[in-house]
Amino acid sequence: MAGGEIDRIKTRIKKAATVLADDHSPMSEGKLDRVAKQVKGKLQQAVDQMKAAVAANRGSRWAR
């Protein structure tokens, strides 16, 4: 990924964290960063679970 793309992703994560935290005017950048890390962690867990599910189903006749 290019540096600019990473910055755009970070910005989107911060915006999503603000919406999920229902805090439309964050008072501190630190709070927003903590929430963004939590959201990012949850998203990574979901991605990992989906990858595991796909890998587990590759042997089934439906995955062919």
PDBQT receptor file of N, H, CA, C and O in Angstrom, charges set to zero:
ATOM      1  N   MET A   1       0.840  -1.183   0.000  1.00  0.00    +0.000 N 
ATOM      2  CA  MET A   1       0.000   0.000   0.000  1.00  0.00    +0.000 C 
ATOM      3  C   MET A   1       0.882   1.242   0.000  1.00  0.00    +0.000 C 
ATOM      4  O   MET A   1       1.943   1.276   0.623  1.00  0.00    +0.000 OA
ATOM      5  N   ALA A   2       0.434   2.218  -0.686  1.00  0.00    +0.000 N 
ATOM      6  H   ALA A   2      -0.428   2.190  -1.192  1.00  0.00    +0.000 HD
ATOM      7  CA  ALA A   2       1.161   3.485  -0.725  1.00  0.00    +0.000 C 
ATOM      8  C   ALA A   2       0.876   4.282   0.550  1.00  0.00    +0.000 C 
ATOM      9  O   ALA A   2      -0.141   4.074   1.212  1.00  0.00    +0.000 OA
ATOM     10  N   GLY A   3       1.787   5.193   0.878  1.00  0.00    +0.000 N 
ATOM     11  H   GLY A   3       2.613   5.362   0.340  1.00  0.00    +0.000 HD
ATOM     12  CA  GLY A   3       1.644   5.992   2.095  1.00  0.00    +0.000 C 
ATOM     13  C   GLY A   3       0.354   6.791   2.133  1.00  0.00    +0.000 C 
ATOM     14  O   GLY A   3      -0.271   6.913   3.186  1.00  0.00    +0.000 OA
ATOM     15  N   GLY A   4      -0.047   7.330   1.001  1.00  0.00    +0.000 N 
ATOM     16  H   GLY A   4       0.461   7.231   0.145  1.00  0.00    +0.000 HD
ATOM     17  CA  GLY A   4      -1.282   8.106   0.949  1.00  0.00    +0.000 C 
ATOM     18  C   GLY A   4      -2.511   7.266   1.212  1.00  0.00    +0.000 C 
ATOM     19  O   GLY A   4      -3.468   7.719   1.838  1.00  0.00    +0.000 OA
ATOM     20  N   GLU A   5      -2.475   6.033   0.724  1.00  0.00    +0.000 N 
ATOM     21  H   GLU A   5      -1.697   5.665   0.215  1.00  0.00    +0.000 HD
ATOM     22  CA  GLU A   5      -3.611   5.140   0.929  1.00  0.00    +0.000 C 
ATOM     23  C   GLU A   5      -3.736   4.758   2.401  1.00  0.00    +0.000 C 
ATOM     24  O   GLU A   5      -4.845   4.656   2.925  1.00  0.00    +0.000 OA
ATOM     25  N   ILE A   6      -2.618   4.548   3.062  1.00  0.00    +0.000 N 
ATOM     26  H   ILE A   6      -1.717   4.631   2.637  1.00  0.00    +0.000 HD
ATOM     27  CA  ILE A   6      -2.627   4.222   4.488  1.00  0.00    +0.000 C 
ATOM     28  C   ILE A   6      -3.214   5.383   5.285  1.00  0.00    +0.000 C 
ATOM     29  O   ILE A   6      -3.993   5.169   6.214  1.00  0.00    +0.000 OA
ATOM     30  N   ASP A   7      -2.843   6.611   4.925  1.00  0.00    +0.000 N 
ATOM     31  H   ASP A   7      -2.210   6.785   4.171  1.00  0.00    +0.000 HD
ATOM     32  CA  ASP A   7      -3.388   7.780   5.614  1.00  0.00    +0.000 C 
ATOM     33  C   ASP A   7      -4.898   7.882   5.424  1.00  0.00    +0.000 C 
ATOM     34  O   ASP A   7      -5.622   8.226   6.358  1.00  0.00    +0.000 OA
ATOM     35  N   ARG A   8      -5.371   7.584   4.219  1.00  0.00    +0.000 N 
ATOM     36  H   ARG A   8      -4.783   7.305   3.461  1.00  0.00    +0.000 HD
ATOM     37  CA  ARG A   8      -6.819   7.623   3.972  1.00  0.00    +0.000 C 
ATOM     38  C   ARG A   8      -7.536   6.563   4.804  1.00  0.00    +0.000 C 
ATOM     39  O   ARG A   8      -8.623   6.809   5.328  1.00  0.00    +0.000 OA
ATOM     40  N   ILE A   9      -6.927   5.389   4.924  1.00  0.00    +0.000 N 
ATOM     41  H   ILE A   9      -6.044   5.189   4.499  1.00  0.00    +0.000 HD
ATOM     42  CA  ILE A   9      -7.532   4.321   5.716  1.00  0.00    +0.000 C 
ATOM     43  C   ILE A   9      -7.587   4.729   7.185  1.00  0.00    +0.000 C 
ATOM     44  O   ILE A   9      -8.600   4.510   7.850  1.00  0.00    +0.000 OA
ATOM     45  N   LYS A  10      -6.507   5.320   7.696  1.00  0.00    +0.000 N 
ATOM     46  H   LYS A  10      -5.685   5.498   7.156  1.00  0.00    +0.000 HD
ATOM     47  CA  LYS A  10      -6.486   5.775   9.089  1.00  0.00    +0.000 C 
ATOM     48  C   LYS A  10      -7.569   6.816   9.325  1.00  0.00    +0.000 C 
ATOM     49  O   LYS A  10      -8.246   6.788  10.352  1.00  0.00    +0.000 OA
ATOM     50  N   THR A  11      -7.734   7.730   8.385  1.00  0.00    +0.000 N 
ATOM     51  H   THR A  11      -7.184   7.753   7.550  1.00  0.00    +0.000 HD
ATOM     52  CA  THR A  11      -8.761   8.764   8.519  1.00  0.00    +0.000 C 
ATOM     53  C   THR A  11     -10.146   8.131   8.556  1.00  0.00    +0.000 C 
ATOM     54  O   THR A  11     -10.985   8.525   9.366  1.00  0.00    +0.000 OA
ATOM     55  N   ARG A  12     -10.390   7.159   7.692  1.00  0.00    +0.000 N 
ATOM     56  H   ARG A  12      -9.709   6.840   7.034  1.00  0.00    +0.000 HD
ATOM     57  CA  ARG A  12     -11.699   6.494   7.675  1.00  0.00    +0.000 C 
ATOM     58  C   ARG A  12     -11.960   5.747   8.978  1.00  0.00    +0.000 C 
ATOM     59  O   ARG A  12     -13.078   5.756   9.494  1.00  0.00    +0.000 OA
ATOM     60  N   ILE A  13     -10.921   5.099   9.509  1.00  0.00    +0.000 N 
ATOM     61  H   ILE A  13     -10.013   5.091   9.091  1.00  0.00    +0.000 HD
ATOM     62  CA  ILE A  13     -11.083   4.384  10.777  1.00  0.00    +0.000 C 
ATOM     63  C   ILE A  13     -11.418   5.369  11.886  1.00  0.00    +0.000 C 
ATOM     64  O   ILE A  13     -12.279   5.090  12.720  1.00  0.00    +0.000 OA
ATOM     65  N   LYS A  14     -10.752   6.511  11.905  1.00  0.00    +0.000 N 
ATOM     66  H   LYS A  14     -10.053   6.738  11.228  1.00  0.00    +0.000 HD
ATOM     67  CA  LYS A  14     -11.034   7.516  12.935  1.00  0.00    +0.000 C 
ATOM     68  C   LYS A  14     -12.463   8.039  12.815  1.00  0.00    +0.000 C 
ATOM     69  O   LYS A  14     -13.145   8.227  13.822  1.00  0.00    +0.000 OA
ATOM     70  N   LYS A  15     -12.913   8.271  11.585  1.00  0.00    +0.000 N 
ATOM     71  H   LYS A  15     -12.359   8.118  10.767  1.00  0.00    +0.000 HD
ATOM     72  CA  LYS A  15     -14.284   8.745  11.392  1.00  0.00    +0.000 C 
ATOM     73  C   LYS A  15     -15.289   7.687  11.841  1.00  0.00    +0.000 C 
ATOM     74  O   LYS A  15     -16.289   8.008  12.482  1.00  0.00    +0.000 OA
ATOM     75  N   ALA A  16     -15.020   6.431  11.504  1.00  0.00    +0.000 N 
ATOM     76  H   ALA A  16     -14.207   6.171  10.983  1.00  0.00    +0.000 HD
ATOM     77  CA  ALA A  16     -15.918   5.349  11.912  1.00  0.00    +0.000 C 
ATOM     78  C   ALA A  16     -15.937   5.211  13.423  1.00  0.00    +0.000 C 
ATOM     79  O   ALA A  16     -16.990   4.971  14.013  1.00  0.00    +0.000 OA
ATOM     80  N   ALA A  17     -14.788   5.360  14.051  1.00  0.00    +0.000 N 
ATOM     81  H   ALA A  17     -13.932   5.555  13.572  1.00  0.00    +0.000 HD
ATOM     82  CA  ALA A  17     -14.713   5.268  15.504  1.00  0.00    +0.000 C 
ATOM     83  C   ALA A  17     -15.518   6.384  16.154  1.00  0.00    +0.000 C 
ATOM     84  O   ALA A  17     -16.173   6.164  17.172  1.00  0.00    +0.000 OA
ATOM     85  N   THR A  18     -15.474   7.555  15.586  1.00  0.00    +0.000 N 
ATOM     86  H   THR A  18     -14.941   7.734  14.758  1.00  0.00    +0.000 HD
ATOM     87  CA  THR A  18     -16.233   8.684  16.116  1.00  0.00    +0.000 C 
ATOM     88  C   THR A  18     -17.723   8.399  16.045  1.00  0.00    +0.000 C 
ATOM     89  O   THR A  18     -18.462   8.672  16.991  1.00  0.00    +0.000 OA
ATOM     90  N   VAL A  19     -18.159   7.852  14.923  1.00  0.00    +0.000 N 
ATOM     91  H   VAL A  19     -17.559   7.630  14.154  1.00  0.00    +0.000 HD
ATOM     92  CA  VAL A  19     -19.577   7.534  14.761  1.00  0.00    +0.000 C 
ATOM     93  C   VAL A  19     -19.984   6.416  15.714  1.00  0.00    +0.000 C 
ATOM     94  O   VAL A  19     -21.029   6.498  16.359  1.00  0.00    +0.000 OA
ATOM     95  N   LEU A  20     -19.154   5.363  15.806  1.00  0.00    +0.000 N 
ATOM     96  H   LEU A  20     -18.305   5.297  15.282  1.00  0.00    +0.000 HD
ATOM     97  CA  LEU A  20     -19.484   4.246  16.693  1.00  0.00    +0.000 C 
ATOM     98  C   LEU A  20     -19.498   4.664  18.154  1.00  0.00    +0.000 C 
ATOM     99  O   LEU A  20     -20.277   4.136  18.948  1.00  0.00    +0.000 OA
ATOM    100  N   ALA A  21     -18.640   5.608  18.510  1.00  0.00    +0.000 N 
ATOM    101  H   ALA A  21     -18.007   6.037  17.865  1.00  0.00    +0.000 HD
ATOM    102  CA  ALA A  21     -18.587   6.079  19.891  1.00  0.00    +0.000 C 
ATOM    103  C   ALA A  21     -19.697   7.092  20.171  1.00  0.00    +0.000 C 
ATOM    104  O   ALA A  21     -19.878   7.526  21.309  1.00  0.00    +0.000 OA
ATOM    105  N   ASP A  22     -20.437   7.466  19.123  1.00  0.00    +0.000 N 
ATOM    106  H   ASP A  22     -20.290   7.113  18.199  1.00  0.00    +0.000 HD
ATOM    107  CA  ASP A  22     -21.509   8.456  19.231  1.00  0.00    +0.000 C 
ATOM    108  C   ASP A  22     -20.983   9.753  19.836  1.00  0.00    +0.000 C 
ATOM    109  O   ASP A  22     -21.658  10.404  20.633  1.00  0.00    +0.000 OA
ATOM    110  N   ASP A  23     -19.786  10.109  19.448  1.00  0.00    +0.000 N 
ATOM    111  H   ASP A  23     -19.237   9.580  18.800  1.00  0.00    +0.000 HD
ATOM    112  CA  ASP A  23     -19.121  11.316  19.937  1.00  0.00    +0.000 C 
ATOM    113  C   ASP A  23     -18.742  12.144  18.719  1.00  0.00    +0.000 C 
ATOM    114  O   ASP A  23     -17.640  12.014  18.184  1.00  0.00    +0.000 OA
ATOM    115  N   HIS A  24     -19.654  12.990  18.289  1.00  0.00    +0.000 N 
ATOM    116  H   HIS A  24     -20.549  13.096  18.723  1.00  0.00    +0.000 HD
ATOM    117  CA  HIS A  24     -19.448  13.726  17.049  1.00  0.00    +0.000 C 
ATOM    118  C   HIS A  24     -18.507  14.906  17.199  1.00  0.00    +0.000 C 
ATOM    119  O   HIS A  24     -18.116  15.504  16.197  1.00  0.00    +0.000 OA
ATOM    120  N   SER A  25     -18.139  15.254  18.399  1.00  0.00    +0.000 N 
ATOM    121  H   SER A  25     -18.457  14.769  19.214  1.00  0.00    +0.000 HD
ATOM    122  CA  SER A  25     -17.157  16.309  18.616  1.00  0.00    +0.000 C 
ATOM    123  C   SER A  25     -16.150  15.850  19.669  1.00  0.00    +0.000 C 
ATOM    124  O   SER A  25     -16.218  16.274  20.823  1.00  0.00    +0.000 OA
ATOM    125  N   PRO A  26     -15.223  14.991  19.277  1.00  0.00    +0.000 N 
ATOM    126  CA  PRO A  26     -14.281  14.447  20.265  1.00  0.00    +0.000 C 
ATOM    127  C   PRO A  26     -13.454  15.554  20.900  1.00  0.00    +0.000 C 
ATOM    128  O   PRO A  26     -12.956  16.450  20.218  1.00  0.00    +0.000 OA
ATOM    129  N   MET A  27     -13.320  15.474  22.218  1.00  0.00    +0.000 N 
ATOM    130  H   MET A  27     -13.725  14.746  22.772  1.00  0.00    +0.000 HD
ATOM    131  CA  MET A  27     -12.587  16.509  22.948  1.00  0.00    +0.000 C 
ATOM    132  C   MET A  27     -11.089  16.261  22.915  1.00  0.00    +0.000 C 
ATOM    133  O   MET A  27     -10.306  17.207  23.005  1.00  0.00    +0.000 OA
ATOM    134  N   SER A  28     -10.685  15.028  22.789  1.00  0.00    +0.000 N 
ATOM    135  H   SER A  28     -11.322  14.260  22.716  1.00  0.00    +0.000 HD
ATOM    136  CA  SER A  28      -9.251  14.762  22.781  1.00  0.00    +0.000 C 
ATOM    137  C   SER A  28      -8.905  13.770  21.682  1.00  0.00    +0.000 C 
ATOM    138  O   SER A  28      -9.655  12.833  21.407  1.00  0.00    +0.000 OA
ATOM    139  N   GLU A  29      -7.778  13.990  21.072  1.00  0.00    +0.000 N 
ATOM    140  H   GLU A  29      -7.168  14.751  21.295  1.00  0.00    +0.000 HD
ATOM    141  CA  GLU A  29      -7.317  13.097  20.019  1.00  0.00    +0.000 C 
ATOM    142  C   GLU A  29      -6.987  11.728  20.594  1.00  0.00    +0.000 C 
ATOM    143  O   GLU A  29      -7.157  10.721  19.908  1.00  0.00    +0.000 OA
ATOM    144  N   GLY A  30      -6.523  11.665  21.828  1.00  0.00    +0.000 N 
ATOM    145  H   GLY A  30      -6.385  12.484  22.386  1.00  0.00    +0.000 HD
ATOM    146  CA  GLY A  30      -6.179  10.400  22.461  1.00  0.00    +0.000 C 
ATOM    147  C   GLY A  30      -7.371   9.465  22.574  1.00  0.00    +0.000 C 
ATOM    148  O   GLY A  30      -7.252   8.264  22.333  1.00  0.00    +0.000 OA
ATOM    149  N   LYS A  31      -8.522  10.019  22.942  1.00  0.00    +0.000 N 
ATOM    150  H   LYS A  31      -8.619  10.995  23.138  1.00  0.00    +0.000 HD
ATOM    151  CA  LYS A  31      -9.726   9.207  23.066  1.00  0.00    +0.000 C 
ATOM    152  C   LYS A  31     -10.107   8.639  21.705  1.00  0.00    +0.000 C 
ATOM    153  O   LYS A  31     -10.477   7.470  21.597  1.00  0.00    +0.000 OA
ATOM    154  N   LEU A  32     -10.021   9.442  20.700  1.00  0.00    +0.000 N 
ATOM    155  H   LEU A  32      -9.721  10.391  20.788  1.00  0.00    +0.000 HD
ATOM    156  CA  LEU A  32     -10.351   9.005  19.353  1.00  0.00    +0.000 C 
ATOM    157  C   LEU A  32      -9.379   7.919  18.887  1.00  0.00    +0.000 C 
ATOM    158  O   LEU A  32      -9.794   6.953  18.247  1.00  0.00    +0.000 OA
ATOM    159  N   ASP A  33      -8.108   8.067  19.197  1.00  0.00    +0.000 N 
ATOM    160  H   ASP A  33      -7.771   8.852  19.717  1.00  0.00    +0.000 HD
ATOM    161  CA  ASP A  33      -7.121   7.060  18.825  1.00  0.00    +0.000 C 
ATOM    162  C   ASP A  33      -7.395   5.731  19.515  1.00  0.00    +0.000 C 
ATOM    163  O   ASP A  33      -7.252   4.674  18.900  1.00  0.00    +0.000 OA
ATOM    164  N   ARG A  34      -7.787   5.772  20.788  1.00  0.00    +0.000 N 
ATOM    165  H   ARG A  34      -7.903   6.630  21.288  1.00  0.00    +0.000 HD
ATOM    166  CA  ARG A  34      -8.097   4.538  21.518  1.00  0.00    +0.000 C 
ATOM    167  C   ARG A  34      -9.290   3.824  20.893  1.00  0.00    +0.000 C 
ATOM    168  O   ARG A  34      -9.270   2.607  20.707  1.00  0.00    +0.000 OA
ATOM    169  N   VAL A  35     -10.310   4.577  20.576  1.00  0.00    +0.000 N 
ATOM    170  H   VAL A  35     -10.327   5.565  20.727  1.00  0.00    +0.000 HD
ATOM    171  CA  VAL A  35     -11.508   3.988  19.983  1.00  0.00    +0.000 C 
ATOM    172  C   VAL A  35     -11.174   3.451  18.585  1.00  0.00    +0.000 C 
ATOM    173  O   VAL A  35     -11.659   2.387  18.201  1.00  0.00    +0.000 OA
ATOM    174  N   ALA A  36     -10.359   4.172  17.834  1.00  0.00    +0.000 N 
ATOM    175  H   ALA A  36      -9.965   5.037  18.146  1.00  0.00    +0.000 HD
ATOM    176  CA  ALA A  36      -9.962   3.714  16.501  1.00  0.00    +0.000 C 
ATOM    177  C   ALA A  36      -9.199   2.399  16.597  1.00  0.00    +0.000 C 
ATOM    178  O   ALA A  36      -9.399   1.508  15.771  1.00  0.00    +0.000 OA
ATOM    179  N   LYS A  37      -8.332   2.267  17.588  1.00  0.00    +0.000 N 
ATOM    180  H   LYS A  37      -8.169   2.991  18.259  1.00  0.00    +0.000 HD
ATOM    181  CA  LYS A  37      -7.591   1.012  17.774  1.00  0.00    +0.000 C 
ATOM    182  C   LYS A  37      -8.542  -0.127  18.111  1.00  0.00    +0.000 C 
ATOM    183  O   LYS A  37      -8.371  -1.245  17.626  1.00  0.00    +0.000 OA
ATOM    184  N   GLN A  38      -9.543   0.152  18.941  1.00  0.00    +0.000 N 
ATOM    185  H   GLN A  38      -9.682   1.061  19.335  1.00  0.00    +0.000 HD
ATOM    186  CA  GLN A  38     -10.512  -0.875  19.297  1.00  0.00    +0.000 C 
ATOM    187  C   GLN A  38     -11.294  -1.328  18.062  1.00  0.00    +0.000 C 
ATOM    188  O   GLN A  38     -11.496  -2.523  17.849  1.00  0.00    +0.000 OA
ATOM    189  N   VAL A  39     -11.725  -0.370  17.261  1.00  0.00    +0.000 N 
ATOM    190  H   VAL A  39     -11.561   0.601  17.434  1.00  0.00    +0.000 HD
ATOM    191  CA  VAL A  39     -12.481  -0.696  16.049  1.00  0.00    +0.000 C 
ATOM    192  C   VAL A  39     -11.603  -1.496  15.099  1.00  0.00    +0.000 C 
ATOM    193  O   VAL A  39     -12.042  -2.491  14.523  1.00  0.00    +0.000 OA
ATOM    194  N   LYS A  40     -10.377  -1.060  14.943  1.00  0.00    +0.000 N 
ATOM    195  H   LYS A  40     -10.020  -0.252  15.411  1.00  0.00    +0.000 HD
ATOM    196  CA  LYS A  40      -9.450  -1.766  14.057  1.00  0.00    +0.000 C 
ATOM    197  C   LYS A  40      -9.227  -3.191  14.542  1.00  0.00    +0.000 C 
ATOM    198  O   LYS A  40      -9.178  -4.121  13.737  1.00  0.00    +0.000 OA
ATOM    199  N   GLY A  41      -9.093  -3.366  15.850  1.00  0.00    +0.000 N 
ATOM    200  H   GLY A  41      -9.133  -2.611  16.504  1.00  0.00    +0.000 HD
ATOM    201  CA  GLY A  41      -8.912  -4.705  16.409  1.00  0.00    +0.000 C 
ATOM    202  C   GLY A  41     -10.109  -5.605  16.150  1.00  0.00    +0.000 C 
ATOM    203  O   GLY A  41      -9.951  -6.771  15.790  1.00  0.00    +0.000 OA
ATOM    204  N   LYS A  42     -11.297  -5.065  16.332  1.00  0.00    +0.000 N 
ATOM    205  H   LYS A  42     -11.426  -4.118  16.624  1.00  0.00    +0.000 HD
ATOM    206  CA  LYS A  42     -12.519  -5.847  16.094  1.00  0.00    +0.000 C 
ATOM    207  C   LYS A  42     -12.648  -6.213  14.616  1.00  0.00    +0.000 C 
ATOM    208  O   LYS A  42     -13.045  -7.329  14.280  1.00  0.00    +0.000 OA
ATOM    209  N   LEU A  43     -12.313  -5.276  13.741  1.00  0.00    +0.000 N 
ATOM    210  H   LEU A  43     -11.990  -4.370  14.013  1.00  0.00    +0.000 HD
ATOM    211  CA  LEU A  43     -12.368  -5.563  12.312  1.00  0.00    +0.000 C 
ATOM    212  C   LEU A  43     -11.363  -6.647  11.942  1.00  0.00    +0.000 C 
ATOM    213  O   LEU A  43     -11.667  -7.522  11.132  1.00  0.00    +0.000 OA
ATOM    214  N   GLN A  44     -10.178  -6.598  12.522  1.00  0.00    +0.000 N 
ATOM    215  H   GLN A  44      -9.930  -5.886  13.180  1.00  0.00    +0.000 HD
ATOM    216  CA  GLN A  44      -9.163  -7.611  12.240  1.00  0.00    +0.000 C 
ATOM    217  C   GLN A  44      -9.626  -8.979  12.728  1.00  0.00    +0.000 C 
ATOM    218  O   GLN A  44      -9.387  -9.986  12.061  1.00  0.00    +0.000 OA
ATOM    219  N   GLN A  45     -10.288  -9.026  13.888  1.00  0.00    +0.000 N 
ATOM    220  H   GLN A  45     -10.482  -8.208  14.429  1.00  0.00    +0.000 HD
ATOM    221  CA  GLN A  45     -10.824 -10.290  14.388  1.00  0.00    +0.000 C 
ATOM    222  C   GLN A  45     -11.860 -10.854  13.424  1.00  0.00    +0.000 C 
ATOM    223  O   GLN A  45     -11.879 -12.055  13.155  1.00  0.00    +0.000 OA
ATOM    224  N   ALA A  46     -12.717  -9.986  12.909  1.00  0.00    +0.000 N 
ATOM    225  H   ALA A  46     -12.701  -9.010  13.128  1.00  0.00    +0.000 HD
ATOM    226  CA  ALA A  46     -13.754 -10.425  11.972  1.00  0.00    +0.000 C 
ATOM    227  C   ALA A  46     -13.122 -10.962  10.688  1.00  0.00    +0.000 C 
ATOM    228  O   ALA A  46     -13.558 -11.984  10.158  1.00  0.00    +0.000 OA
ATOM    229  N   VAL A  47     -12.104 -10.277  10.194  1.00  0.00    +0.000 N 
ATOM    230  H   VAL A  47     -11.749  -9.447  10.625  1.00  0.00    +0.000 HD
ATOM    231  CA  VAL A  47     -11.407 -10.727   8.987  1.00  0.00    +0.000 C 
ATOM    232  C   VAL A  47     -10.763 -12.088   9.233  1.00  0.00    +0.000 C 
ATOM    233  O   VAL A  47     -10.857 -12.980   8.390  1.00  0.00    +0.000 OA
ATOM    234  N   ASP A  48     -10.112 -12.250  10.377  1.00  0.00    +0.000 N 
ATOM    235  H   ASP A  48     -10.036 -11.525  11.061  1.00  0.00    +0.000 HD
ATOM    236  CA  ASP A  48      -9.463 -13.514  10.701  1.00  0.00    +0.000 C 
ATOM    237  C   ASP A  48     -10.483 -14.653  10.794  1.00  0.00    +0.000 C 
ATOM    238  O   ASP A  48     -10.219 -15.766  10.337  1.00  0.00    +0.000 OA
ATOM    239  N   GLN A  49     -11.641 -14.373  11.383  1.00  0.00    +0.000 N 
ATOM    240  H   GLN A  49     -11.855 -13.469  11.754  1.00  0.00    +0.000 HD
ATOM    241  CA  GLN A  49     -12.684 -15.388  11.494  1.00  0.00    +0.000 C 
ATOM    242  C   GLN A  49     -13.217 -15.776  10.119  1.00  0.00    +0.000 C 
ATOM    243  O   GLN A  49     -13.468 -16.952   9.859  1.00  0.00    +0.000 OA
ATOM    244  N   MET A  50     -13.389 -14.797   9.244  1.00  0.00    +0.000 N 
ATOM    245  H   MET A  50     -13.185 -13.841   9.456  1.00  0.00    +0.000 HD
ATOM    246  CA  MET A  50     -13.864 -15.086   7.899  1.00  0.00    +0.000 C 
ATOM    247  C   MET A  50     -12.843 -15.908   7.125  1.00  0.00    +0.000 C 
ATOM    248  O   MET A  50     -13.210 -16.838   6.406  1.00  0.00    +0.000 OA
ATOM    249  N   LYS A  51     -11.568 -15.574   7.266  1.00  0.00    +0.000 N 
ATOM    250  H   LYS A  51     -11.270 -14.819   7.850  1.00  0.00    +0.000 HD
ATOM    251  CA  LYS A  51     -10.520 -16.345   6.589  1.00  0.00    +0.000 C 
ATOM    252  C   LYS A  51     -10.511 -17.779   7.082  1.00  0.00    +0.000 C 
ATOM    253  O   LYS A  51     -10.364 -18.710   6.290  1.00  0.00    +0.000 OA
ATOM    254  N   ALA A  52     -10.666 -17.965   8.387  1.00  0.00    +0.000 N 
ATOM    255  H   ALA A  52     -10.785 -17.209   9.030  1.00  0.00    +0.000 HD
ATOM    256  CA  ALA A  52     -10.687 -19.310   8.952  1.00  0.00    +0.000 C 
ATOM    257  C   ALA A  52     -11.897 -20.095   8.449  1.00  0.00    +0.000 C 
ATOM    258  O   ALA A  52     -11.791 -21.285   8.152  1.00  0.00    +0.000 OA
ATOM    259  N   ALA A  53     -13.043 -19.426   8.354  1.00  0.00    +0.000 N 
ATOM    260  H   ALA A  53     -13.129 -18.460   8.595  1.00  0.00    +0.000 HD
ATOM    261  CA  ALA A  53     -14.252 -20.092   7.879  1.00  0.00    +0.000 C 
ATOM    262  C   ALA A  53     -14.108 -20.505   6.416  1.00  0.00    +0.000 C 
ATOM    263  O   ALA A  53     -14.518 -21.599   6.030  1.00  0.00    +0.000 OA
ATOM    264  N   VAL A  54     -13.529 -19.632   5.615  1.00  0.00    +0.000 N 
ATOM    265  H   VAL A  54     -13.196 -18.742   5.929  1.00  0.00    +0.000 HD
ATOM    266  CA  VAL A  54     -13.325 -19.948   4.200  1.00  0.00    +0.000 C 
ATOM    267  C   VAL A  54     -12.338 -21.098   4.065  1.00  0.00    +0.000 C 
ATOM    268  O   VAL A  54     -12.551 -22.010   3.266  1.00  0.00    +0.000 OA
ATOM    269  N   ALA A  55     -11.263 -21.060   4.837  1.00  0.00    +0.000 N 
ATOM    270  H   ALA A  55     -11.089 -20.319   5.485  1.00  0.00    +0.000 HD
ATOM    271  CA  ALA A  55     -10.264 -22.125   4.776  1.00  0.00    +0.000 C 
ATOM    272  C   ALA A  55     -10.868 -23.460   5.214  1.00  0.00    +0.000 C 
ATOM    273  O   ALA A  55     -10.539 -24.500   4.644  1.00  0.00    +0.000 OA
ATOM    274  N   ALA A  56     -11.731 -23.441   6.199  1.00  0.00    +0.000 N 
ATOM    275  H   ALA A  56     -11.998 -22.596   6.662  1.00  0.00    +0.000 HD
ATOM    276  CA  ALA A  56     -12.348 -24.669   6.689  1.00  0.00    +0.000 C 
ATOM    277  C   ALA A  56     -13.317 -25.250   5.664  1.00  0.00    +0.000 C 
ATOM    278  O   ALA A  56     -13.501 -26.466   5.604  1.00  0.00    +0.000 OA
ATOM    279  N   ASN A  57     -13.932 -24.399   4.866  1.00  0.00    +0.000 N 
ATOM    280  H   ASN A  57     -13.783 -23.411   4.915  1.00  0.00    +0.000 HD
ATOM    281  CA  ASN A  57     -14.930 -24.856   3.888  1.00  0.00    +0.000 C 
ATOM    282  C   ASN A  57     -14.354 -25.180   2.526  1.00  0.00    +0.000 C 
ATOM    283  O   ASN A  57     -15.085 -25.627   1.643  1.00  0.00    +0.000 OA
ATOM    284  N   ARG A  58     -13.075 -24.968   2.335  1.00  0.00    +0.000 N 
ATOM    285  H   ARG A  58     -12.481 -24.605   3.053  1.00  0.00    +0.000 HD
ATOM    286  CA  ARG A  58     -12.482 -25.228   1.010  1.00  0.00    +0.000 C 
ATOM    287  C   ARG A  58     -12.578 -26.689   0.612  1.00  0.00    +0.000 C 
ATOM    288  O   ARG A  58     -12.634 -27.007  -0.576  1.00  0.00    +0.000 OA
ATOM    289  N   GLY A  59     -12.599 -27.566   1.576  1.00  0.00    +0.000 N 
ATOM    290  H   GLY A  59     -12.554 -27.309   2.541  1.00  0.00    +0.000 HD
ATOM    291  CA  GLY A  59     -12.672 -28.989   1.254  1.00  0.00    +0.000 C 
ATOM    292  C   GLY A  59     -14.079 -29.484   0.970  1.00  0.00    +0.000 C 
ATOM    293  O   GLY A  59     -14.250 -30.594   0.466  1.00  0.00    +0.000 OA
ATOM    294  N   SER A  60     -15.070 -28.698   1.278  1.00  0.00    +0.000 N 
ATOM    295  H   SER A  60     -14.931 -27.796   1.687  1.00  0.00    +0.000 HD
ATOM    296  CA  SER A  60     -16.447 -29.136   1.071  1.00  0.00    +0.000 C 
ATOM    297  C   SER A  60     -16.817 -29.059  -0.408  1.00  0.00    +0.000 C 
ATOM    298  O   SER A  60     -16.170 -28.357  -1.186  1.00  0.00    +0.000 OA
ATOM    299  N   ARG A  61     -17.841 -29.772  -0.776  1.00  0.00    +0.000 N 
ATOM    300  H   ARG A  61     -18.366 -30.343  -0.145  1.00  0.00    +0.000 HD
ATOM    301  CA  ARG A  61     -18.236 -29.789  -2.188  1.00  0.00    +0.000 C 
ATOM    302  C   ARG A  61     -18.848 -28.462  -2.629  1.00  0.00    +0.000 C 
ATOM    303  O   ARG A  61     -18.901 -28.185  -3.827  1.00  0.00    +0.000 OA
ATOM    304  N   TRP A  62     -19.309 -27.638  -1.697  1.00  0.00    +0.000 N 
ATOM    305  H   TRP A  62     -19.266 -27.862  -0.723  1.00  0.00    +0.000 HD
ATOM    306  CA  TRP A  62     -19.929 -26.363  -2.038  1.00  0.00    +0.000 C 
ATOM    307  C   TRP A  62     -18.901 -25.292  -2.371  1.00  0.00    +0.000 C 
ATOM    308  O   TRP A  62     -19.225 -24.321  -3.056  1.00  0.00    +0.000 OA
ATOM    309  N   ALA A  63     -17.694 -25.445  -1.909  1.00  0.00    +0.000 N 
ATOM    310  H   ALA A  63     -17.431 -26.234  -1.353  1.00  0.00    +0.000 HD
ATOM    311  CA  ALA A  63     -16.667 -24.426  -2.110  1.00  0.00    +0.000 C 
ATOM    312  C   ALA A  63     -15.989 -24.572  -3.462  1.00  0.00    +0.000 C 
ATOM    313  O   ALA A  63     -15.171 -23.727  -3.826  1.00  0.00    +0.000 OA
ATOM    314  N   ARG A  64     -16.299 -25.606  -4.207  1.00  0.00    +0.000 N 
ATOM    315  H   ARG A  64     -16.963 -26.292  -3.911  1.00  0.00    +0.000 HD
ATOM    316  CA  ARG A  64     -15.616 -25.843  -5.502  1.00  0.00    +0.000 C 
ATOM    317  C   ARG A  64     -16.170 -25.040  -6.614  1.00  0.00    +0.000 C 
ATOM    318  O   ARG A  64     -15.694 -25.140  -7.745  1.00  0.00    +0.000 OA
TER     319      ARG A  64
